[in-house]
Structures are given as structure tokens and as C-alpha cells.
Amino acid sequence: MADMALSVAEVAKLADLARIELSDEELARLAPQLDLILQSVAEVSEVAGADVAPTSHAVPMENVFREDVVRPSQSVAAALSGAPVAEDGRFRVPQILGEE
Amino acid sequence: MSDDLLPLAEVYARYEPVLGLEVHVELNTASKMFCSCATEFGAEPNSQTCPVCLGLPGSLPVVNAKAVESAIRIGLALNCEIASWCRFARKNYFYPDMTKDWQTSQYDEPICFNGYLDVEVEGEVFRVPVERAHMEEDAGKLLHLGGATGRIQGADYSLVDYNRAGVPLIEIVTKPVFGTGPKAPQVARAYVSALRDIVRALGVSDVRMEQGSLRCDANVSLMPIGATELGLRTETKNVNSLRSIERALSYEIQRQGAILADGGKVKQETRHWHEEGYTSPGRSKETAEDYRYFPEPDIPPIAPSREWVEELRATLPEAPAARRRRLQSEWGFTDAEFRDIIGADALDLIADTVALGCTPAAAKKWWLGELARRANDAGLELDALAITPAQVAELQSLVAAGTINDTLARQVIEGVLSGEGSPGEVVATRSLAIVSDDGALLEAVQAAIAANPDAAASIKAGRQQAIGALIGAVMRTMQGKADASKVRSLIMESLS
């Protein structure tokens, strides 16, 4: 663990980008764990040769398209049914901070 | 505004502006990018949503074939290469207008790349290199409430309408544009204008800047003349008209010039354009890294076959620049006259009017004269005036037939613009047709001569210019509804 690929500061930044609040104790505990995962992935990468293409999709498919045809949407009530708060047919969200 | 500005001439004497333009084009597909919800503008809020565009867990996006086709056609029209294989990517960020907390976009594998667009400014051609054109989706619309003026600053909360979420967008990004010198703002404007013409000719978007179906973010930086390293740039958003692009860039160039000339450092940031004529700082730009892009696992790769690409290439309309050259020679206008037409954004309007039988000269006269003046007075773009090319063609046919003269035609235009119907209808309801009854005309001529004995005597004595007063008197009596050349000959006959 002496040579960590992922520093506590990097984990803190990722947590911030992901809007997850972590205490110093949690950061100290999670950073080494995430680092271990990264190291394991790195070992797999070493095994995979140049002849193995990186996989981004589970199934080997291409060009899965649909025609440009409109189909009925759900009702406004259904759309809003999962909203914590709705107002005036719209989703109501708290004050947006830290943005111009 | 309190920004220090360096006069443009001084900026250009010391610095080279470098442009970068990002244009978002909203496609006019019937359905959204990844689901079958309608894209219609102005529908009841949240009535055009489904689990896919609301980003609900377990929903599966499926790509709209027409959107891919439109992306490829735009790329081909911009002289781009078309990727033989590419993927969508997730651009991760949190903002209430994004339902999924990522935007489905493309990252390092855009569908179109490495193109260019030639634009002309005052007879000089500039090649604007296009880095990429990629597919992505639009976000929802926010309404900020509480606080003052509906702005996000000071708002208590916001309401979201996701009808626009998932509407297909094509983002077209230039490479840094060098070598424009003092023409940088004009080149930027000409580029967006040419791009709009191309996209409109392709028929893949409404490209109306004022409605947001074409949006431009204008990047600019300055570097000392002779330098090779790019300066720090700003990205100005909220530039909603061609004129604003030019103005916003001129402003930024002067603002950055003042900072650099003072030995300062430009802050790399997003800025907002205000129509009052200045920019203000927005948020500091997040780096690409912070978006944590990764390939979209739910959408299989796009691999357009070369056959499909060539099929689409065959559907491209005549390139706008070639069309302009053709129309100019067909219409027989000089370079200067044609530049006026382009500058007034009247090319399509005049072309449509000519196609309906009007002469090019008359079409130009109306659109660049009376109509341009009225659009300007009303603060409207020319094509937003409430008169169609067909109505202008009809107006001119009434003039050509002698039913009305140019003066009456202006009243007809006023009638059409205020919703009184077609030119023919306005002529009828306002009784504007020229009086062809010789008896009535002759009576007015006699009366004018009797009332202006001095003028009549002058004409008899051979001083032709005095006839103006008599013609004017007759036209007043006839309330303008007379053919001036006919009035002239009747006066001459009466006095001979």
C-alpha cells in the first residue's frame, strides 16, 4: 500500500464531482480499497495482449437504430409521479448554487 | 460596464485574435434522439417524456436513424470525413436540466471530423477548419422562481420541463481559426451565417437563432503578433443573433487587449453576452477530465457503411457558395449589389420571390428597400416580417399591370403587414387602385391648372420643371391613385 495509484485527495475530488459527501475517516478507509480495485484491474490489463480489443459493450452489435416515428409519451401525471416535489406541471428543484 | 477596453485598432496592431466557434444545431426530427417522444415546440410541460428521456432506471435508449443520417449529411456538407465506427459517450455532470446526471454525447470518436468551410468577408475568402461534428442530446428547460427577474441569481427554486430533454443536437466545433486579423468578428459571423445556410439547405433543422435551434458559443484569445503559443481564451455564451456574434467578439477582443496591454493575464472562463453590449463572467470552465467521459454501454457503436455515406453524399443540395455565384450571374447584379443582398440576409427571400415570377430587380427593390426599412424599425429579422415572397411577387405584378404605383404599393405593404390580407385584397379594401377613368383625371388636371396659373404660364413659356407642382396637385386630388406619367401627358396636352 505504500505506492498508492489513487491518492486520498483524488478520491476526495471524485467524491465531490459525484456529489457524495465523505468524512475524513471514510476517505481514509475508502481510498486504499479503491486503490486495491484499480490495482486488480491493472493486473488484468497486463494479461490482456494487444490482440484483445478493449470491450465497451457486452454484446457484439452495431447500428441498432429506430425509425424517426413518434409514439405516444406518458401522461404528465405519470411523468411527475416520481418527482419529490412538482409545481405547475413541472419538476420543482431546490435553489441551484455555485453556478452563474 | 466597468471593463477596460483597448481600442480595436490598437489591439490589432499588437495582437493576433484566434477564434474557436462551437455551434449547436437542433435537428428537426419528429422524435427525440434516443426515444420516440415528440420534439414539437411549445407543448404542455413534461407532456413529451418517457422513461428513456426522464432517465429512469432500466430504460434503454435506441438511436434515431434519421438523426444519424442528418449528422452525416451535415458532416459531408462541411467537407468532413465520416467515421467508419464510433460510439456515444457519457458526459457526467450534475445539473437539474439533465435527467440522467450525464449527457449522452460523443467524446473522442465523433461521427464527423476534419472538415472545413470557406467563408467570404468583403471579397476575401477565409477557410475555417472544422474539427468535428458530433451527435448529442439537448437538456430540459429551467424556469427560475422567487428572487428578481427570473434569473438564476437570487432565485429561491427552479422548475423543470423535460420536453426538450433528448431532442437531437449536432455540435459543430472549429479548430482554432488563425489569420483573420482585424476581420475576426466578421469571419465568425460569416461562418455561422454560412453554416446556417448549409443546414437550412439540407433541411435538417429550422436553424432559427432567436428560437434557439441554432446556438453559438464564441471562443477567442489573443496572442502577440508573431507568437506561436495560444493565449488564454474566453468562451462567450448567450450569443443569439449573427449581429451579437460580431459584437460580442469585438467586445471580448477589446477587453482582453486591455488586460494584456496592461501586463495582466486573461482568466480562462465562460462569459455571458448581454445585448446592452458587454460580457460578464460566468462559471470557471470545468476541464474535460472532470466530466469523466466513458463509452456509453447502453448504445451499440455506430458504423455507417461506406455505401450509406455515398448515398447520403448524393443527396446534398447545391453548396450555398456555388448557389450564390449562380444566382448572381442569373440575376445580373454587381458584386456590390449582391453583397448588399447577402448582408441584409435577403438571398432566400429574393430567390423565392423571383421563382414566383417577379423580376430580380423588383424583388431586390422591395426586400432591400421598404421591407428592410420596416423590419429595421420593428427590430425584426427580414424573414420574420409578416409578408411572404408570394405576396411580394403579387405586389410587384400589381405594379407591373399598372393597378398601383410604387407610392400606393407602400400603402399596400403596410396593409399586408398589419394583417389585412393579400396585396390584391388590400388594394380592394383600401380602394388603392389607380383611377383609370380619363374623365376624372382630366377634371383634376383642369382644376390643378386653374388653381396654379403661374405654374401653367411657366410651362407654356417652356419651363418644363414647373410641371412638378401641377403633377403634385393632381396626385393630391387623386389621393395618389393616378399614374404620374399619364398625368404629365394630360397636363401637356391641356396646355398645348
Interface residues (C-beta under 8 A of the other chain):
Chain A: L17 R19 S56 H57 A58 V59 M61 E62 N63 V64 F65 R66 E67 D68 V69 V70 R71 S73 Q74 S75 V76 A79 L80 G82 E87 D88 G89 R90 F91 R92 V93 P94 Q95 I96 G98 E99 E100
Chain B: T29 A30 S31 S36 C37 A38 E44 P45 N46 S47 Q48 T49 C50 P51 L54 L56 V62 V63 N64 A65 K66 A67 V68 W85 R87 N92 F94 Y95 P96 L142 L143 H144 I152 Q153 A155 D156 Y157 S158 L159 V160 D161 Y162 T270 H272 P281 G282 R283 D290 R292 F294 P295 P297 I299 P300 P301 I302 A303 P304
